[in-house]
Amino acid sequence: MPKNLKKISLFVLLIIFSSLPAIRFWPKENILNGYSFSRAVFDRNGKLLRLTPAKDEQFRLFVPLSKMPESLKTGTLLYEDKYFYFHPGFNPAALIKGFWTSIVKKSRPVGASTITMQLARMIYRIDSSSVPGKIQQMLAAIWIEMRYGKNDILEAYLNIAPYGYNIEGAGAASIIYFSKKAETLSILESLSLCVIPQNPNFRKLSDEERKGKTEKARKMLFQKWIKRHPEDADKSGYFDMPLQTKKPSDLPFEAPHFVNKIISENEDSVINTALDLQLQKTIEQRIKYYVSRNESKGINNACAVLVNYKTMETEAYIGSAGFFDDSIEGQVNGCAAYRSPGSTLKPLIYAIALDKGLIHPMTLLKDTPKHYGIYAPENSDNDFMGPVFAAHALTQSRNIPAIDLLVKSGADNFLNILKKAGVKNIKDADYYGSSLAIGGFEISMEKIAEIYAMFANRGILKDLKFVKFPRGKETYVLSPEAAFLALEMLKDNKSPQGEIKAAAGFKEFEIYWKTGTSYAFRDAWSAGVFGDYVLIVWSGKFNNEGRRSFTARTSAAPLFFEIIKSVKGEKKHIAKEQDSSGLNITEIDVCSVSGDLPSQYCKNTIKTRFIPGKSPINVCDVHRPVYIDKKTGLRMPYNIPEKTNTAVYEFWNSEILEIFKMAGVAHRVPPRYMPDVEIGRTAAYGNPPVIILPTQNIIYTLRAQSFEDEQIPFKADSDSDAKTIFWFLDNKYIGKSRPGTVLTSKTESGDYTVKAVDDLGRASQAKLKVEIIGK
């Protein structure tokens, strides 16, 4: 060979070898960059919920090499390419042997492809059935070996190798054939997979006709295995046993709404969720049975969310009564849909009122007719209860007390908590007005669950967790004491049949729950806390059709309790009640009639819980002494022991007295004062009138065209001993009315001071602004 040619050859070789490190470490894309992969979703216990096909309809699940068992990696190399870690991408000896046997002797075909060559054929789509194709395959394998490490190549191969049917990769194969993740494969299962890629069409594990050939190949591989791992020789008996396998058509399709949500919000190929599949199936069956049982009542759909509030993990998530039922639009996810909650979030109003010191659980509220501007809300039963304790007003879902507390505590405080919970499309308080208290906005079941979990978590608002491990944000929104008491107030809510829950089969633990029915009977809700769980149940129709059967107590509540019974059956231990340890809460005696601290005139008391330094401290004003002249039986303003007797009366305002009268409840009223008693003495005893109309903080706007016909209403409430209210505008007398009735009067535009004086001399005043438009 000429000297120059030798030099040139050496120079070329030097360039090639010196460039190898640069080729290896030059920036490169992932070796499987052109492939799409399946998504595998598992429940909290590792049970498969769904395996989705990749974009090309192949089941191909990426699993890192580090998570593949040694038996799978070593078995594959023993069967396919035992010199994998030593050759440069092709095996010269195997190629010569294959060429001699297949081409020269024309005997049976002998495979000579290494794992790298097989990978090159798959990723570059090479037809290797011809000599030029085989050369192209070899060159591509050399290129891959120059660019990637051996472990990268083996990892890529094990993730796209064919395993029969439309299964590619050991990750998908292990899930489909054995219903388990690749890292948990046994030796028998691993070696069974190892023999498939060499002939995937004839070695499908679930193919009964060709099972014998597959088992024979597996046994041959096991003999090679025990030469390297003699410690496994005692496992040979397993290889004579039948192997239970499944096929792609057996793949589960569990918790469809939940899995759809998880896949849309998570990019991981393997997702380990918080869902408990056993609980999910139990509640799904409960819902289906309940719906079929009540179909004649028009109930054909329901949803439920079950959350462990301590971990915030969503353990059951049923988005409809039937995912594949088009008649109910079953593929709509009712758990994520925004709908009116009705009265479901009234506990939040009471919690804010508790936190602001407006009430304690036994504070007496008024359930009486009331105007908020031009709006006069009613209760669902079109009736009023009169005086009602806060806890009872909440559990009996009275609208007027809730609206009144919302106004007093500030609607912005309510809305701010909804915003912190991530409720979408929340507008300003003025947009909603008092309708906020009765569901005049939209919210999802997921967000209602977060708010009820906040009560159980002592005022800390936390995000729901759908997958395991990551921790969501936490926001302090209420004091621990207010959150605890709001939940406690729900404890004595009655079951749908009217019994207290303890008498309805739930003696072991407390249930803190509330119902809600939306406008026009479109949605029926039950929401509550028991043990470590928050449960939200909805019943209705996704098309917003309203039916009178969709009342919460008759539609959602029975299902709510049936689901709790099912959960109780699955969980062996459920905590009895909420724990108040460490909270600034004390138990006190209050008047059994007024709910205030008892005075010397209160005969009976009851217990209530109280937040020291925050809950309202008022002494009972309902029970008052009345001094009665012994001779005339008339009332005196003061006590003269030798001339008067002392009797205790209940003093209710005129609104409540009217409720008593409508209900047929007789109520003792104090006698009138002696004729010679000066009005100045009577004015000092009792409460002044409460001006109800005109409504404060609004402008009364009158139209000029109809000014002569338009009048301003005046209405005041008073103690039961007052008979007449006298009205004044800027000290000008405009008329009189009985307590609780309306006086109307024409009024010019301007700013006025309204004064109401009762016939005992007690007075109060308010502001009035009138504007006339269209002059």
Phi, psi and omega in degrees: 000132179301148182300321181297322180294320177298318181296317180297317180297315179298321181295317179297314178300320179298318179297317182298310184290324179289336181274348182303311178302322180294319179296318182295316188261002175295139182311133183219157178275165177302138185300335180252029186300331182275002184257144169258157186231159177287169174238130178247126181243127183241155175278183185295340181256013177084011178276135183291130174262319178196144169240115182272147173287157175288181184298331180267016177069016174265145172273110187215102185250120182287130175229125178300149180301326181296339181260002177270140182292150179301326181298325179286315181294309182293318179299319179297316179294319179299322186273325187256322192196079187289345178257022185309314185281004184240336183267163183273016181126337175221157182249103184304317182297317180294323179295316180297315180297317180294318179297314181297315184286315187275322186263309185286305183279345183053038176273196180298146181297136178241122180289137180234009183281133173280172176299322180294320179295319178297320178297316179300316179301319183287315187280334179258004178054052184268133173273103186262017182281346179249165179298313178300321179295322179293321178296317177299319179298317180297314180298319178297323178295319178298316179300316179298318180295326179289329186268330188232157177282163181300318180293325176298320182292315180296319178300314180298315181300312182293345179264349178228002178297145181283135181235029179090159184053221174254043182253126175232135178090144183292332180298311179290322182297318181295322179290316184287313183284322189240359180057041178210160178287153184301323184292347181256010181295142173278172178299316180301314182291319179298310182293331175296321178289326185300330186271354185284312188304332180295331178207070190296330182286338183249002182232033174296130186295333182262009179273104184297327184292328184248016183299324183299316180294322179295316181295323179296315179296322180295319179294321177297319179294322180297325177297321175293324182297312185288346173291327177270331183232072182299339180294345180263009183299330182288355180269004184300331180299328180296330184283351175265353182271149178294140182259120180280119181227166177235178180229170185306325181292347179269358183300140180284159174224072187264155175041059190301316180295319181297312183294319177302318179296314182298315182295323181288337184253359186222134184262357181295149178282327176241122184238119177261110187266175178270354185295142173256105187300322180296316176296318180304310181295321180299315182287324175302314180295322178298317180294315180299317180294318181296316181295315180295326180289334185246019182299326180294340178271001181091004179272114181230004181207149179200156179224160178206145173231129178240123185233134170279107188291340179288323178257345185064020179275133180276110186264343174210142187207099183246111187274348175192171181283345179195109185299323184262012180267100182292336182294338178246013184054050191298339181278352172293135180271097182294338180288332181258348182290145179267126182216166177290131181274359185059230182265011187301328184259016173302326177304331178292323177298315181293324179296318178295319178297320176299318183291331181268004177075021179278330184215164159236174187304331182252020173296137181277122177249164181252122172254081184225161179303137183209147178252136171241092191069235178267359183268128178238089184291157177232173174266164183297334179266008179057032181222169179230144184264346184081227179286134182211136178294150183305314182298320180287323178298325180288309183292331178267007171054047178284131186284317186298311178300322180294316179296318181298317179292324178298316180296315183290323183274346178097115181298332179298326179295321176296313182293325180298323178291321176299319179294319179294332177281355178084020177293131186278155170060034177282130181257182180290160183300324182297333181294322185269323187064213183285352181294344177305324185289339185239028172088029180279034177210179182238145183206156180264163176300323180301316183287325175298320178298320179296321181289319177292325175295327177300319177301313182290334180266026173059045172089004180260119180274125182233151177286146171295145175250125178256336175243159183282155170086301186297144181257128180275179181286155177231134183227128177281119183238340180218158174292149179303325182292316180295318179297317180297312183293325178299320178290319179300326181296339180272356188296322185265016173300140185274155177289167182304330181275357176102350180277154170295145186305323182299333180270356184254023176099014181233050182285337186285335184210159180274152174234123181252107191216162183212150177250168176201133177238127184278171180303139178065020175059041180272331185224136175239127185236149163221131182222143180185180182234135172212140182054233178264011191243149166249130179236127175240129181233137177232143174223138181166206178229137181293340180274008177069016175289129179266143175221144181294344177285346180274051170267144188300318185288335181257343184250308185269321185299316179301320178294321178306312182287327177294322178293320178300319177298322179293317178296319177302322179292329180277324183260126184287330182230128175234127182303141187291310185204172178290144184263124181261006182298139178084358181265149177277070182227134175235162177254131183229165173268136175229163178299133183289347180260313186262340183077003178265172176302134186291137172268181180292347183263358180272122183279320187240145179232160175226167182268146170211161176265151196215140176260104181303135179083356182227312181296148183296137179246099178231139175273142185308129179246000180282315179274117182226148177282140175236129182262121188243127179297128184297327184280310189265339185077009178267169188272142175245149182283349182212168185266127171237098190314320183279347183243344185233155169252151179253125176233146179261126179242155171268124180257111176247150178286171188295326179299312182291322176300323179293322177297315177303317182296317180295329180275358180077021181267117178289137182224128182288127180248139180299149177293163179288163181288156172302144184301330186268008180282131180288142183295335178296328178287320182290331182294335183279353185246126177097189185253146178288166178300151175252117183282118180265316176232139004291148181291137182284152174067021171232157178259126176276116182253124180247145178273134183297325183295331182241024185303323182295335183262345184267138182224157179266134179274144176231128182210139180220149175259154182209169174297159186291345181272355177270140181248336186219143174246129177256133187249140180224138171247115184050047177069010175261123182292129181241351178149182180224161180208161172282150178305133178086358178250164188257133169252135177245149183208142174288141184217134176286166176292149180145179177256132186229158167252120180265133179233131177242125182234127179273172186287001174255007174090003181275134189228153171213163182217161181209172181259150177221133176236127181238135176232143177247127182245159176082025179289000000 
